[in-house]
Amino acid sequence: MRQVSVIGSSEAGEEERRVAYEVGRMVAKSGWVLISGGRTGVMEAASRGAKEEGGITVGILTTYTGEDANPYLDIRINTGMGWNRNPLVVASGEFVIAIGGRYGTLTEIGYSLVLGKKVIGFKTHAIEGVENYTDEAEFLKRVEEILKTL
């Protein structure tokens, strides 16, 4: 099975959550497994979208017990590593989708680029190597294209 990592803030705004939900739906419809940090915000919205389309969701969590897991995960990987689990999240996907985000997302983007991963972003950090979009429709069209052709 093919896997894609979806990253973004646990404190996402309405627009970020809406876009993440649509990305999750697209990931599942395309038959890909959705990998995330498994928490709230972007991660939860993407996981919910994927689950509602019958997809598989994996959360690579910060705790040993999984108490930080969102309710839409099929597989919970309890690392006990705190934010040090970020490289595992992005290394697990064939490419990375970044939606908004703060410093945690910034570190994940950095790890993604170090690992040579393609990063597609929606209103995320403007960094060389990130294909960043501000138009929701253009972004979703590009994600769909990559899911079908990669």
C-alpha positions in Angstrom: 0.0 0.0 0.0 1.1 3.5 -0.8 1.5 6.0 2.1 1.3 9.8 2.3 2.2 12.0 5.3 -0.2 14.9 6.1 1.2 17.5 8.5 -0.1 20.7 10.1 -1.0 22.3 13.3 -2.9 20.7 16.1 -4.5 24.2 16.6 -5.6 24.7 13.0 -8.2 27.2 12.0 -11.4 26.5 10.1 -9.9 26.9 6.6 -7.0 24.6 7.4 -9.3 21.9 8.9 -11.7 22.1 5.9 -8.8 21.7 3.4 -7.3 18.9 5.5 -10.6 17.1 5.5 -10.8 17.2 1.7 -7.2 16.0 1.5 -8.1 13.1 3.7 -11.0 12.2 1.5 -8.8 12.4 -1.7 -6.1 10.2 -0.1 -8.6 7.5 0.8 -10.4 7.6 -2.6 -7.0 7.2 -4.3 -6.3 4.1 -2.2 -3.4 5.6 -0.2 -2.8 5.2 3.5 -2.9 8.5 5.5 0.0 8.9 8.0 -0.1 11.8 10.5 1.0 12.8 13.9 -2.4 11.5 15.0 -3.5 14.4 17.1 -6.1 17.2 16.7 -6.4 20.0 14.2 -5.1 19.3 10.7 -4.2 15.7 11.7 -7.7 15.0 13.0 -9.5 16.6 10.1 -7.5 14.7 7.5 -8.0 11.4 9.4 -11.7 12.0 9.6 -11.9 12.7 5.9 -10.0 9.5 5.1 -12.1 7.4 7.5 -15.4 8.7 6.1 -14.2 7.5 2.6 -13.2 4.1 4.0 -9.5 4.8 4.0 -6.8 3.6 6.4 -5.3 6.1 8.9 -2.1 5.8 11.0 -1.1 8.2 13.8 2.5 8.3 15.0 1.8 9.7 18.5 3.9 11.7 21.0 3.0 9.6 24.1 3.5 6.0 25.3 -0.2 5.6 26.1 -1.9 7.2 23.0 -4.1 9.6 25.1 -3.3 12.2 22.5 -4.9 10.2 19.6 -7.7 11.5 17.6 -10.8 9.2 17.2 -10.3 8.6 13.5 -7.1 6.4 13.7 -7.0 2.8 12.6 -3.4 2.3 13.8 -1.9 4.1 16.7 1.9 4.1 17.1 2.6 5.2 20.6 6.2 6.4 20.6 6.7 8.2 23.9 9.1 10.4 21.9 7.2 13.7 22.2 8.0 16.0 19.2 11.0 13.9 18.4 8.6 11.6 16.6 8.3 14.2 13.8 10.9 12.6 11.5 9.0 9.3 11.8 5.8 11.0 10.6 7.4 12.4 7.4 9.7 9.4 6.7 6.7 7.1 6.6 5.1 8.8 3.6 6.2 8.7 0.0 5.5 12.4 -0.1 4.3 15.1 2.3 1.3 17.3 2.4 1.7 20.4 4.7 -1.4 22.4 5.6 -0.7 25.6 7.5 1.3 24.9 10.6 3.6 26.3 13.2 7.1 25.2 14.5 6.3 21.5 14.6 5.2 21.6 11.0 8.3 23.6 10.2 10.5 20.9 11.7 8.6 18.2 9.7 9.1 20.2 6.5 12.8 20.4 7.2 13.1 16.7 7.8 11.1 16.0 4.7 13.5 18.1 2.6 16.5 16.4 4.2 15.0 13.1 3.3 14.4 14.2 -0.3 10.6 14.0 0.0 8.3 16.0 -2.3 6.4 18.6 -0.1 3.2 20.1 -1.3 1.8 22.9 0.9 -1.3 24.9 1.5 -0.5 28.3 3.2 2.4 26.7 5.0 6.0 27.9 5.6 7.5 29.6 2.5 10.7 27.5 2.2 12.7 26.7 -0.9 11.8 23.2 -2.0 8.1 23.4 -0.9 5.5 23.6 -3.6 3.2 26.1 -1.7 -0.3 27.2 -2.7 -2.6 29.9 -1.4 -5.6 29.0 -3.6 -7.6 26.1 -2.2 -8.9 24.8 -5.5 -5.4 24.8 -7.1 -3.9 23.1 -4.1 -6.5 20.3 -4.1 -6.2 19.8 -7.8 -2.4 19.4 -7.4 -2.7 17.0 -4.6 -5.2 14.9 -6.6 -2.8 14.9 -9.6 0.1 13.7 -7.5 -1.9 11.0 -5.8 -2.8 9.7 -9.3 0.6 10.0 -10.9 3.2 9.4 -8.3 
